[in-house]
Amino acid sequence: METKKAFITGITGGIGSFIAKALLDRNFEIYAIVRDLKKAEEIFKIDGKNDPRVLLYEGINMVDRKEVKEFLTAMAVTDVCPYLVVLGAGKFEWDSSDKYSSIEEAIHDLDLANYVTAEVFISGLKDVYGKKHLKNTKLVVISSQAANFGTDHPFRKGEEAYVLSKAKASALGRETQKEGFFEEVLIEEPGTIDTPAARKSFSSAQTDWSKAISPEDYVDSLMVKLNLY
């Protein structure tokens, strides 16, 4: 079976680790940008050793166009052309009530989590690889998860800001579809997936976890969409 390559962001906090493990089961090699190298290594250890199929890159600022382009250029010059790119959303601290002095600051971080990192990475891919090398590449843009905050909850406005930010990410995906750089572009808005990270992030939300999607079910559905049964 041919070994395919995948670029993935967000593999330590939520659904990304489940996607990466599903791809490993399908003979993929994973190239992942991470914020916490030790945590990522622990997730993918086999018999106490680092999985050689998972290559981890720490310390890259995902909103810095120069740093992202340098990473992608390093991949390209070593003939690493991805069959699949999965852009998971960044982390947003819903429950840190003292973190933001204004809703505008919260919106800024939501945009970084949902939209800016994806836009920067997609722009870098197009600049470095071009249409010739991306024509067989599939792109998945996943908006960050949502919670159902009550009308009196202090983060109700943040939830509304989240919807606006999520719409930007979706618009980015649609625009990228029209440009024709990639073989396929999937815009994923899964809602709340019952991962440990989501439970922690939404601990103060009025979330009915019995109605949340299991990570296994979500990943199975994504693999079907990508024809990776």
C-alpha positions in Angstrom: 0.0 0.0 0.0 1.3 3.4 -0.9 2.3 5.7 1.9 0.5 9.1 1.7 1.5 12.2 3.5 -0.7 14.6 5.5 -0.2 18.0 7.0 -2.2 18.5 10.2 -2.6 21.3 12.7 -4.2 21.0 16.1 -3.4 17.4 16.9 -3.1 17.7 20.7 -6.2 19.6 21.8 -9.2 18.0 20.2 -10.4 16.1 17.2 -7.1 16.4 15.3 -5.5 13.6 17.3 -8.4 11.2 16.4 -8.0 12.2 12.7 -4.3 11.6 12.8 -4.6 8.2 14.3 -7.2 7.2 11.7 -4.8 8.3 9.0 -2.0 6.3 10.5 -4.3 3.3 10.3 -4.6 4.0 6.6 -0.8 4.1 6.0 -0.3 7.8 6.1 2.8 9.7 7.3 1.8 12.7 9.5 3.5 16.1 9.5 2.1 18.1 12.3 2.7 21.6 13.7 2.2 21.5 17.5 2.4 23.9 20.4 3.3 21.2 23.0 5.9 18.8 21.6 6.0 16.5 24.7 2.2 16.2 24.8 2.1 15.3 21.1 4.8 12.7 21.5 2.9 11.1 24.4 -0.3 10.8 22.3 1.5 9.0 19.5 3.9 6.8 21.4 4.1 3.1 20.5 5.4 0.8 23.2 7.0 3.8 24.9 8.8 5.0 21.8 8.0 7.8 19.4 6.1 6.8 16.3 8.5 7.3 13.3 5.5 7.9 11.1 4.6 11.1 13.0 6.9 14.0 12.4 6.2 16.9 14.9 7.3 20.5 14.4 7.1 22.8 17.4 7.5 26.6 17.8 6.0 27.7 14.5 3.8 30.8 14.8 0.7 29.9 12.8 -0.3 33.5 12.2 3.2 34.5 11.0 3.2 34.2 7.2 7.0 34.1 7.0 7.4 31.2 9.6 4.6 29.2 7.9 6.1 29.7 4.5 9.5 28.7 5.7 8.1 25.5 7.1 6.3 24.7 3.9 9.3 25.5 1.8 11.4 23.1 3.9 8.8 20.4 3.2 8.7 21.1 -0.5 12.5 21.1 -1.0 12.6 17.6 0.6 9.9 16.5 -1.9 7.1 16.3 0.8 3.9 16.9 -1.2 0.8 16.3 0.9 -2.1 14.2 -0.3 -4.1 15.7 2.5 -4.1 18.9 4.6 -6.2 19.1 7.7 -6.5 22.5 9.3 -8.0 22.2 12.8 -9.0 25.3 14.7 -6.9 26.7 17.4 -7.7 26.9 21.1 -10.1 29.5 22.6 -10.4 29.8 26.4 -14.1 30.2 26.8 -14.0 29.7 30.6 -11.3 32.3 31.4 -13.7 35.0 32.5 -10.9 37.3 33.6 -8.8 36.8 30.4 -10.5 39.5 28.3 -11.3 43.0 29.2 -13.7 43.4 26.2 -15.7 41.3 23.8 -13.5 42.8 21.0 -10.5 41.0 22.5 -12.5 37.8 22.6 -13.5 38.2 18.9 -9.8 38.8 18.0 -8.8 35.5 19.6 -11.8 33.7 18.0 -10.7 34.9 14.6 -7.2 33.6 15.3 -8.6 30.2 16.2 -11.1 29.8 13.4 -9.9 31.9 10.5 -6.5 33.6 10.5 -4.4 30.4 11.0 -6.3 28.7 8.2 -5.9 31.7 5.8 -2.2 32.0 6.5 -1.5 28.2 6.0 -3.6 28.0 2.8 -1.8 31.1 1.4 1.5 29.5 2.2 0.5 26.3 0.4 -0.5 28.1 -2.7 2.7 30.2 -2.8 5.1 27.4 -2.1 3.5 24.5 -4.0 1.3 26.1 -6.7 -1.5 24.5 -8.6 0.8 22.0 -10.3 1.6 20.3 -7.0 -1.7 20.8 -5.2 -3.9 19.4 -7.9 -4.0 16.0 -6.2 -4.2 17.4 -2.6 -7.3 17.4 -0.5 -7.9 20.2 2.0 -10.1 20.0 5.1 -10.9 23.2 7.0 -12.4 22.5 10.4 -14.0 25.3 12.4 -13.6 25.1 16.2 -16.3 23.5 18.3 -19.3 25.4 19.7 -21.0 25.3 23.0 -24.5 26.2 24.0 -24.2 28.9 26.6 -27.3 30.1 28.3 -28.8 33.5 27.6 -27.6 34.8 31.0 -24.1 33.3 30.7 -21.2 35.9 30.6 -19.9 34.2 27.4 -23.2 34.4 25.5 -21.8 37.4 23.5 -18.6 35.4 22.9 -20.8 32.6 21.5 -22.3 35.0 19.1 -18.9 36.3 18.1 -17.9 32.6 17.5 -20.6 32.2 14.9 -19.3 35.3 13.0 -15.8 34.0 13.2 -16.8 30.6 12.0 -18.6 32.1 9.0 -15.3 33.7 8.0 -13.6 30.3 8.0 -16.4 28.8 5.9 -16.2 31.7 3.4 -12.5 31.1 3.2 -13.1 27.4 2.3 -15.7 28.3 -0.4 -13.3 30.9 -1.9 -10.5 28.3 -2.0 -12.9 25.8 -3.7 -13.5 28.3 -6.5 -9.8 29.0 -7.0 -9.2 25.4 -8.0 -5.8 24.9 -6.4 -6.8 21.7 -4.6 -8.4 18.5 -5.8 -11.1 18.8 -3.2 -11.9 21.3 -0.4 -14.0 20.2 2.6 -15.5 22.8 4.9 -16.3 21.1 8.2 -18.5 22.6 10.9 -19.1 19.6 13.1 -20.5 21.4 16.1 -19.7 20.0 19.5 -17.6 16.8 19.4 -17.3 15.0 22.7 -13.5 15.1 23.2 -11.8 15.5 26.6 -10.6 18.9 25.4 -14.2 20.0 24.6 -15.4 18.8 28.0 -12.7 20.9 29.6 -13.3 24.0 27.5 -17.0 24.0 27.8 -17.2 23.0 31.5 -19.4 26.0 32.4 -21.6 25.8 29.3 -25.1 24.3 29.3 -24.1 21.4 27.0 -26.1 18.3 26.6 -23.2 15.9 26.0 -25.7 13.0 25.2 -26.4 14.9 21.9 -22.7 15.6 21.1 -21.0 13.7 18.3 -18.5 11.1 19.4 -15.0 11.6 17.9 -15.0 8.1 16.4 -18.3 8.8 14.6 -17.1 12.1 13.3 -13.8 10.7 12.1 -15.5 7.8 10.4 -17.8 10.2 8.5 -14.8 12.3 7.5 -12.9 9.3 6.2 -16.0 8.4 4.0 -16.0 11.9 2.6 -12.4 11.6 1.8 -12.8 8.2 0.2 -10.4 6.7 2.8 -12.7 4.0 4.2 
